[in-house]
């Protein structure tokens, strides 16, 4: 057994000590057909809760920069520690090198699909369609930095193109489920899905699907017992990266370029 896999299992066990089991609660019982589950990020909490407790067999979209020890340094520097807004940047750079060694094995063994923000995005879509046709669900954290409410940011829309690709492959209409994740109430709240309509141009549906998912993630969050929502990005991020609030692709290009 590889040391990296043992390390992954150990970290997974430790996380279970800090994250209570989260119940899967559906507003509508899903079919056995594979689907896409679009979640709020809730900082690191969302991915951890889904990885530990989502009961359906799934693969998760994960930013490619976090999955390679070389690019993970700059990823950690900006997207984990938000170092532009901190003093002592040398210290945060040192910690980023440590994270860059520890993070990739955790993601690789968590059934992830790397997401690229360049021409390699075609690899993401090919791998995703294969996962769906093999019967796996997809879990996607699609928030952009643009703020919408205390429960959810605006959603990026590129992932919705999966519906057209999947329909071309299978002649089946893909469903997208809104999901709200929250640690205090230990729940994975899954709303009613919206279904891609192959008879309507995708350009017409893209914003409609994204708005439905955003609004229902917000609604699911508001419907839970009182809790303090954890935002996708903290205020510290906006202090150091304000120019990227409406330019998510520019943000990832900056990280990929190695800028400090």
VENURQUI-V496417 format. One record per backbone hydrogen bond with DSSP energy under -0.5 kcal/mol. CO is the residue of the C=O (numbers start at 1). NH is the residue of the N-H. If there is no record, write none. Layout:
# VENURQUI-V496417
CO;NH + CO;NH
This chain:
# VENURQUI-V496417
2;6 + 3;7 + 4;8 + 5;9 + 6;10 + 7;11 + 8;12 + 9;13 + 10;14 + 11;15 + 12;16 + 13;17 + 14;17 + 14;18 + 15;18 + 15;19 + 18;20 + 21;23 + 23;25 + 23;188 + 24;26 + 25;190 + 35;138 + 36;38 + 36;177 + 37;39 + 37;140 + 38;179 + 39;142 + 41;46 + 42;45 + 44;48 + 45;49 + 46;50 + 47;51 + 48;52 + 49;53 + 50;54 + 57;137 + 59;139 + 60;113 + 62;115 + 63;66 + 64;67 + 65;68 + 68;72 + 70;73 + 70;74 + 71;75 + 72;76 + 73;77 + 74;78 + 75;79 + 75;80 + 76;80 + 76;81 + 77;83 + 82;85 + 83;86 + 88;91 + 88;92 + 89;93 + 90;94 + 91;95 + 92;96 + 93;97 + 94;98 + 95;99 + 96;100 + 97;101 + 98;101 + 98;102 + 99;103 + 102;106 + 103;106 + 103;107 + 104;108 + 105;109 + 107;110 + 108;111 + 111;60 + 113;62 + 114;116 + 115;64 + 118;121 + 119;122 + 120;123 + 120;124 + 121;125 + 122;126 + 123;127 + 124;128 + 125;129 + 126;130 + 127;131 + 128;132 + 129;133 + 130;134 + 131;136 + 132;135 + 137;59 + 138;37 + 138;140 + 139;61 + 140;39 + 140;142 + 142;156 + 146;154 + 149;148 + 152;148 + 152;149 + 154;144 + 157;160 + 158;161 + 159;162 + 160;163 + 161;165 + 162;166 + 163;167 + 164;168 + 165;169 + 166;170 + 167;171 + 172;174 + 174;196 + 175;36 + 176;194 + 177;38 + 178;191 + 179;40 + 180;189 + 182;187 + 183;186 + 186;23 + 187;182 + 187;189 + 188;25 + 188;190 + 189;180 + 189;191 + 190;27 + 194;176 + 196;198 + 197;200 + 201;204 + 201;205 + 202;206 + 205;209 + 206;210 + 207;211 + 208;212 + 209;213 + 210;214 + 211;215 + 212;216 + 213;217 + 214;218 + 215;219 + 216;220 + 217;221 + 218;222 + 219;223 + 220;224 + 221;224 + 227;229 + 229;231 + 234;237 + 234;238 + 235;239 + 236;240 + 237;241 + 238;242 + 241;244 + 242;245 + 244;247 + 247;251 + 248;252 + 249;253 + 250;254 + 251;255 + 252;256 + 253;257 + 254;259 + 255;258
